[in-house]
Amino acid sequence: MATRVLIADDSEFMRNLLREILEGEFEIVGEAENGVEAVNMYDEHGPDLVMMDIVMPIRDGIEATTEILEENPEATVIMCTSVGQEEKMKAAIKAGAEGYITKPFQKPNVLDAIGSAV
């Protein structure tokens, strides 16, 4: 059975890019545009993995990760970040993220990060 993935990113372009990379090997169960949607979709779908952008409106990826992991300690979250966000990355790992990938996404890096986390 395919690993079920939730994609959370406020950029439609980035969501599409991740979907293209993951489709075929993974089942995409939902796409969230902000941290509030990400938490709600996690509760609704119970995915095996969340690809979580750090910088999103309403609630950012770090807050959403913290909230998901408080209720679901077994959750696996990989943070998606832009170059130069080292401080935010440290906060994300502290919040419980299993790993991270840096934009622009390259398929091998994404699959390596998932392989390490899942």
MARTOR-50587 format. One record per residue (C-alpha): residue number from 1; residue in one letter; x, y, z. Coordinates in Angstrom, 3 decimals, padded with zeros to 6 digits, m for minus. Each point is the difference from the previous one (the first is absolute). Example, Ala and Ser with C-alpha at 12.3 -4.5 7.8 and 13.67 -1.06 7.14 Angstrom:
BEGIN
seq, type, xx, yy, zz
1, A, 012.300, m004.500, 007.800
2, S, 001.370, 003.440, m000.660
END
This chain:
BEGIN
seq, type, xx, yy, zz
1, M, 000.000, 000.000, 000.000
2, A, 001.312, 003.422, m000.957
3, T, 001.162, 002.476, 002.628
4, R, m002.749, 002.599, 000.450
5, V, 001.260, 003.596, m000.202
6, L, m001.494, 003.372, 000.908
7, I, 001.592, 003.007, m001.741
8, A, m000.161, 003.358, 001.802
9, D, 001.312, 003.052, m001.860
10, D, m001.553, 003.400, m000.702
11, S, 001.508, m000.012, m003.504
12, E, m002.069, m001.899, m002.565
13, F, 003.130, m000.270, m002.141
14, M, 001.887, m001.772, 002.823
15, R, m002.950, m002.305, 000.739
16, N, m000.161, m000.963, m003.670
17, L, 003.749, m000.577, m000.101
18, L, m000.100, m002.253, 003.061
19, R, m003.036, m001.846, m001.339
20, E, 001.832, m000.689, m003.287
21, I, 003.043, m001.304, 001.893
22, L, m002.060, m002.222, 002.314
23, E, m002.777, m001.268, m002.258
24, G, 000.397, m003.587, m001.073
25, E, 001.968, m001.048, 003.075
26, F, m002.194, 001.684, 002.620
27, E, m003.694, 000.667, 000.487
28, I, m000.758, 003.724, 000.413
29, V, m002.931, 000.186, 002.445
30, G, m000.292, 003.781, 000.193
31, E, 001.513, 003.401, m000.695
32, A, m000.121, 002.805, 002.568
33, E, 000.689, 003.687, m000.635
34, N, 000.717, 000.974, 003.617
35, G, 000.738, m001.462, 003.415
36, V, m003.631, m000.039, 001.125
37, E, m001.032, m002.032, m003.064
38, A, 003.009, m002.277, 000.538
39, V, m001.082, m000.871, 003.553
40, N, m003.626, m000.532, m001.068
41, M, 000.997, m002.171, m002.962
42, Y, 002.374, m002.001, 002.177
43, D, m002.871, m000.728, 002.401
44, E, m002.290, m000.877, m002.898
45, H, 002.350, m002.237, m002.021
46, G, 002.574, m001.289, 002.504
47, P, 002.809, m000.036, m002.592
48, D, 003.254, m001.942, 000.463
49, L, 002.022, 003.091, m000.848
50, V, m000.413, 003.780, m000.163
51, M, 002.110, 002.157, m002.319
52, M, m000.296, 003.313, 001.886
53, D, 001.098, 003.408, m001.269
54, I, 001.375, 002.182, 002.801
55, V, m001.213, 003.418, m001.140
56, M, m003.787, m000.021, m000.446
57, P, m002.815, 002.437, 000.851
58, I, m002.365, m000.240, 002.994
59, R, 002.106, m002.640, 001.757
60, D, 003.525, m000.825, m001.116
61, G, 001.445, m003.454, m000.498
62, I, 001.786, m000.053, 003.354
63, E, m003.201, 000.748, 001.941
64, A, m001.943, m002.523, m002.088
65, T, 002.690, m002.665, 000.554
66, T, m000.058, 000.621, 003.751
67, E, m003.788, m000.324, 000.061
68, I, m000.068, m003.184, m002.110
69, L, 002.700, m001.670, 002.104
70, E, m001.639, 000.941, 003.306
71, E, m003.071, m001.992, m001.009
72, N, 001.779, m002.592, m002.169
73, P, 003.482, m000.742, 001.368
74, E, 000.468, m002.672, m002.678
75, A, m000.429, 002.546, m002.829
76, T, 002.828, 000.435, m002.495
77, V, 000.601, 003.542, m001.264
78, I, 002.618, 001.152, m002.498
79, M, 000.479, 003.762, m000.171
80, C, 000.405, 001.822, m003.304
81, T, 002.109, 003.105, 000.207
82, S, 001.716, 002.620, m002.094
83, V, 003.734, 000.549, 000.100
84, G, 001.040, 002.311, 002.843
85, Q, m002.640, m001.081, 002.528
86, E, 002.401, m001.784, 002.360
87, E, m001.539, 001.458, 003.168
88, K, m003.466, m001.095, m001.066
89, M, 001.378, m003.451, m000.841
90, K, 001.419, m000.351, 003.516
91, A, m003.408, 000.976, 001.398
92, A, m001.693, m002.539, m002.282
93, I, 002.269, m002.847, 001.099
94, K, m000.542, 001.044, 003.616
95, A, m003.769, m000.118, m000.674
96, G, 000.429, m003.619, m001.059
97, A, 000.512, m000.002, m003.770
98, E, 001.776, m003.165, m001.170
99, G, 001.978, 001.772, m002.673
100, Y, m000.082, 002.699, m002.608
101, I, 000.460, 000.740, m003.659
102, T, 001.111, 003.266, m001.542
103, K, m001.676, 001.756, m002.923
104, P, 000.346, m000.221, m002.924
105, F, m000.934, m003.668, 000.390
106, Q, 001.973, m002.653, m001.842
107, K, m001.618, m003.429, m000.238
108, P, 002.995, m001.958, 001.444
109, N, 000.241, 002.320, 003.043
110, V, m003.734, m000.282, 000.667
111, L, 000.028, m003.802, m000.245
112, D, 003.142, m000.227, 002.169
113, A, m001.605, 002.151, 002.707
114, I, m003.154, m002.132, m000.055
115, G, 002.046, m003.209, 000.049
116, S, 001.872, 001.207, 003.086
117, A, m003.166, 001.118, 001.805
118, V, m002.531, m002.744, m000.707
END
